[in-house]
Amino acid sequence: MTKNRPNYVSTTNACKLCKPLGACLAFKGIEGTVPFLHGSQGCATYMRRYIISHYNEPVDIASSSLSEKHAVYGGGPNLKTGLTNVTEKYRPRMIGIATTCLTETIGDDVSMYLDQYQKENRKNKEMPDFVNVSTPSYSGTHMEGFHEAVYQVVSQRAAGGSATRTINLLPGFVSSADYRWLMEVMADFGLDCTMLPDLSATMDGPALLEYEKVPTGGTPLAAIKAMGRSRATIEFGRTVADHESAGAVLAEKFEVGNYRLGLPIGIEETDRFFNLLCELSGRDIPEKYEGERGRLVDAYVDGHKYIFGKKAIVYGEEDLVVGISAFLAEIGIFPVLCASGGTSGRLGKSIVEVTGDILATQPEIHEGMDFFDIAEMAEALEPDLIVGHSKGYPLARKMNIPLIRVGFPIHDRVGGQRVLHLGYNGAQQLFDTITNAVIAQKQADSSVGYSYM
Amino acid sequence: MDIELLRNNFRKFDKLGLDMETTALKDREDQIHIKGETPLNIVCNKDSLAGAVSQRACVFCGSRVVLYPIADALHLVHGPIGCAVYTWDIRGALSSGAELHRLSFSTDLQEIDVIFGGEKKLRKALIELIDRHGPKAAFVYSTCIVGIIGDDLDAVCRTVEQEKGIPVIPVKSEGFKGNKRAGYQAACDAMARLIGTGDTSDISRFSLNILGDFNLAGEIWMIRDYYERMGIQVVANITGDGRVDDIRRAHGASLNVVQCSGSTMHLANMIEERYGVPSMRVSYFGIEDMSEALYDIARFFRKQFPDDPEAGAIMERTRELVREEVQALVPQLKKYRKALAGKKAAIYVGGSFKAFSLVKAFRLVDMRVVLVGSQTGTKEDYEELEAITDPGTIIVDDSNPLELTSFLKEKSVDVFVGGVKERPIAYKLGIGFCDHNHERKEALAGFAGMLNFAREVYSSVMSPVWRFVPRK
């Protein structure tokens, strides 16, 4: 499985982002929360730019704007000033503080600063809640940052008490359309649900008359507090490390049972999710979803011949790569290379879990890859298409094969936040897009140019 | 802050009908000015306020912006992955040949490197990448963390330079050591190490370097074409479509023509000090400033070489060029001018020199500028803005999303000119937008650029979609 793995010292065109960015994204999905980076000004500005280019939504991330003297004498005073300014100006319900490589390396103790700050401001009734997470970008990718933030939110904010019927849902990082879809599913099963985080509205909001300092939406803080009293947790992510699992924290601290699933991408992984929902709700799959599944199977049949045996390169966040690989395998496309910049150590095992009974041979599966490595391997693999975020475009262009845009970021198209990946309907959209891309390529390459299939 | 200034500040907010508390943090009041209300007393070039969500970036960003378009150099970011990955091919700086600048190289420092130092990894990465790509030079950018762990970049660069026989230049761009301006300076210091090392024997006396144009959407090609039509040799593009060998002999030119002076004036000054090459500030944006730039240059050569008949010929060709371009442009602008007359514009850009030109360009299409600001303007820059804007115009330094939204709404702006971080602010409020930053894909410089600019503004302002937004 690890043959032909390129091994270079330098990284060229990374296939990952840095840890604090993931934490900021997670904080963006919590009610009334402003993400705050403890570091130099550039981090916040770069990440804002990067996130905005995908979502086309305002993304305010505050910064403690450390300068040289703070780097020498400690960033505590600037952190506190920054918190006061954000509080005054944004009136947030919560401030989510993530560290950066600068403040981690100078050894700033954010928890201690926060304790001091809260003591100093005890009489101030306007004080928001705080959550802090350690996210040095020299260890892990944006996905570790995302999971760490969710983990810390749960660890620091969830409380126990009398049990409720609520189900906790921890989907990981998916599109705004995916979060919307998940809430709909839970409601259709009659399940009361706390989904953490929830970027459905905060990162895909309507045009407004009055600018909202902090966008409406996100997981309610009260609901987060009650997560320790829920009856179960569903956590997506086959590659999430146990020490980053917020579901595991809830299980350990409050004995809330944790069900770990892969992202429900494609029929098989979605079936697993729906089976669990049937079990938890005591209901059958709602007719609406039976219908969606039925139409999807019909579409798979209608389109199967156009794509059978095609070869795809899949890259991106590890759990997305697992889900997409499962989906590709079940529609008859062979994922010749599954690559990620992440290094969970679980990518290979997870892909085997979801594709093992379909694929006769296992694909090349590699962690810690960058786009130079991917391109170097691509030549020999002769792929027909590429599935991943927009940073694979140069490769697709060079090889003259279609790029199917999924995940984050999608910087060269509109509507990245509205790409639906999850569930039968998500698979339906992916299937149509992929099949049509293959047909379009064949049509364009043809000397005849049929106007029918 | 003295009492008078405080009172003035309160007055200006009363006048605007803005809620003091929600709009400007008290410490930022002196970075906002309203023309005609009080004498200009704007404070600028100070560190961003913690927690204010500044639109600014960092030292690294400043260096990266300036050096980025040098297309045949290796740009290696020494640090954890973030700084490199967020600057991967994000700018529209085109190259006519090599495209090494569009790749993102990083040492991708890990925890173990932070503990034991990153010098060895840097050395290996440099050698690996130089062997792979054969660049003409390598720039090695330091990031925040390198400044803290104390890697000796100079030493590593020096040994690799000796080993590989190309210039390997450290860029002192630790993010926290100042703002974007400090990064410009670090970039200029890095380039200064190249200048003076190339052969200048075939350079004409009628020659110049283009500084501070980054060849966004091919702009520097238009500008070069103008100079060549005037009969002037362009020695080095600094840095749009830039080449290491050209920069090495930049000291052989007779004149440095500096646009975006915030970023490269420092380099022009260094070249003047060391080699006696004078410099001139210009703007290539809008008909007035573009024409003025070409005439200024022609006048310079006439003054410099009064006895050379070629100097007179250059002036003649310049007149001809401007006449031709303007004659072609003006009739095409009419349609836009008619449609846009009286509409209101807001400007928030990185450098204030661009803001001057934008104010004039909007005037050319009969629009009113009601807000203008920059991330990194100087006192003198704001004085000039004060001089060229209408009374009531808000002038602001280092602004932030909340401030900008309240100004946009208050002034009921029709189009906002800014960069990618400003775009969603405008759109969320249902306001038109024109991208005038480094990511743009439309050439906005030169005579043709003025037409593109008018078209860009027109295609946002005149779109029928605004009828659906809540604002209308």
Interface residues (C-beta under 8 A of the other chain):
Chain A: Y8 V9 S10 T11 T12 N13 A14 K16 L17 C18 P20 L21 F36 G39 S40 Q41 G42 C43 A44 T45 Y46 M47 R48 R49 Y50 I52 S53 Y55 N56 E57 P58 V59 D60 I61 A62 S63 S64 S65 L66 S67 E68 H70 A71 N78 L79 T81 G82 L83 T84 N85 V86 E88 K89 Y90 T100 C101 L102 T105 I106 P136 S137 Y138 S139 T141 G205 A207 L208 L209 Y211 K213 G341 K391 P394
Chain B: E21 T22 L25 D47 S48 L49 A50 G51 A52 V53 S54 Q55 R56 A57 C58 V59 F60 C61 L76 G79 P80 I81 G82 C83 A84 V85 Y86 T87 W88 D89 I90 L103 S104 F105 S106 T107 D108 L109 Q110 E111 D113 V114 K121 K124 A125 L126 E128 L129 T143 C144 I145 G147 I148 I149 G175 F176 K177 G178 N179 P401 L402 T405 S406 K409 V420 K421 R423 P424 I425 Y427 K428 L429 G430 F468 V469 P470 R471
